[in-house]
Amino acid sequence: MGVALAIDGLKAAAATRAAIHGVPHRRMEDWRYSDLRRLVPELPQAAEALAADQAQALVAQDAFAGVAAIRLVFANGRFVPALSALSPAPALQIADLGQGLPDWAVPHFGQVKHPVHAPMADMALAGMMGGVAIRISHNYRLEAPLHLCFVNAGEGARHARVLIVLETNAHATLIESHSGGRFCNMATELVLGANATLTQLRHAPMAAGETSVHTLSAAIHAGAALNQFVMAEGAGFARHETGLSFLGRSARAQLSGVSVLSGEGHADMTTIADHAVRQCTSDQMFKAVAGGKSRAIYQGRVIVRPGADGTDSRQLAKALLASPHAEADAKPELEIHADDVTCSHGAAVGDLDADALFYLMARGIPVAQARAMLTEAFLAEVTSRLPEGAAADIIRARISAALVDAGAP
Amino acid sequence: MLTIDDIHVAVNGKEIIKGLTLAIRPGETHAVMGPNGSGKSTLSYFLAGREGYELTAGRVLFRGEDVAGLSPDQRVARGMFLAMQYPVEIPGVATMTFLRTALNAQRRARGEKELDASSFLKLVRKHAAELNISDDMLKRPLNAGFSGGEKKRLEILQMTLFAPLFAVLDETDSGLDIDALKLVADGVNRMKSPERSLLVITHYQRLLSHIVPDHVHVLAGGRIVKSGGKELALELEARGYDHIIKAAA
């Protein structure tokens, strides 16, 4: 069947591209803050497959295990059909890419454009150990969230690819959770058909010594909306890169993120919003609380191409340094080639406001409690963007718990 | 109640208060008046225990206890309170949450039972009405977007809720129109009692027509240069600080 060959061809082409550049490093502008090559000079060998009972035990420990969802499990980078729901409804198709590429996925898989060169997405395809393609049919509203549950253990690398296609006026919520593993690289392609909406919640805790790279490439058609919320936490290294291509009028994307870092944690939130058509909106807000010797990064590029009038783009990145050894970098960038646009950006790095801290203490609130109140208040602007529901509540709880680890109780 | 004994206070290594002595007994209202830069705000922040306001000599006793080692919240738990000249705006902290957290933190520190949500709400509603503070105002983030008058009324609401034994009112009249001034002053006057003492810090006499002091002190160059009764405030208003300070020198 030609479909399996199609994947092989795509993998070979990706391997060729990946080999040219190698592991990204700080002399590449898009990776200047995240020198992956220093951490991982050579990509590790593929991680060993997990035993079924071990994978099952890890799934049970997942932060979102209690959420009623259509769960798709990846264990050490490999899709595990036995632990996953496959095509549970006619309007929802889920295909294991290990079995080849379904016909409907051929025009999309490996074809969704990323606005800039995305070397790690190429590597995820070249080294793909597992993958799924998900399609939600026209006019279908998926009530239960889809849960991509990545469980990992031990050394080695994991490379996974996911394709999600929401057809015209389809609606869904996606939860992504990640746990453990020395090196994880996953790339997702997302196609939002006209007037489709996707809410995406990603929780990526990284323990010391763990490295993960996430690349999302989204093609957003007219009137469609992506609402993304990413939470990074811990003392490991994480890169969350999201590339948006607006392909039809009045498409919208809201990108939000919270990083709560401790130890030598490193969280790099990188976004590229490519406005090629009129009247689209990209609204970004990223906040970080950095403790220990951690480093919080935001780099966001907004490109407004000729003719993309009526573009509305907002970028806000703020970091709170909870320790004198923590660091934050923010680099919002605008490339505007149209006249009638509204683009704003702002960035701020600092400590808690001394006047506010004194005010709370002068009303009887002890210092630790006062700091906690102000830190939660700092994050409130972005956490208020979380939707209702059990999964969002789990993220809120994780944020509170992570603040204690970051030394910003 | 409060004994300030020849204190010297430095901010960023610069001495601002240079030998100030003041004794306030229970039930008394004292006013400290002074020109800009005389050390009025330094005195209020220092008494509240703000970091960076360093005592280089002298001591302060509150009900017999040396407050030097006490943090701002510990002072509040013991019954001290500062109504600030510039209440801080804190978006992201709801006013009601703040009020309840603060009141319960004080009660906890004193070993008292915390107030449950409904008794707390009743208490706030009662006092808020006296100060013409609407439910809507209490639903907003703390001081965020409040007018000058709203901020000062919220300060007095807090003072009423916390019922301190000793309160410093720092330039409470600044930014208030006549009606708001009266509302705030009435709120303060309701608090007066034989057990409670007030220290009113102000540049202008007008607040003292509403909150009538027992003693008035003139602060200049970091020390008290003249003390008197309430008539001293009127004399200052009539003749200006320069005249009094020169006469006292």
Interface residues (C-beta under 8 A of the other chain):
Chain A: D353 A354 D355 A356 F358 Y359 L360 M361 A362 R363 G364 I365 P366 V367 Q369 A370 M373 L374 E376 A377 F378 L379 A380 E381
Chain B: A48 G49 R50 E51 S71 P72 D73 V76 A77 L82 M84 P87 V88 I90 P91 G92 V93 F98 T101 A102 L103 A105 Q106 A109 Q158 F162
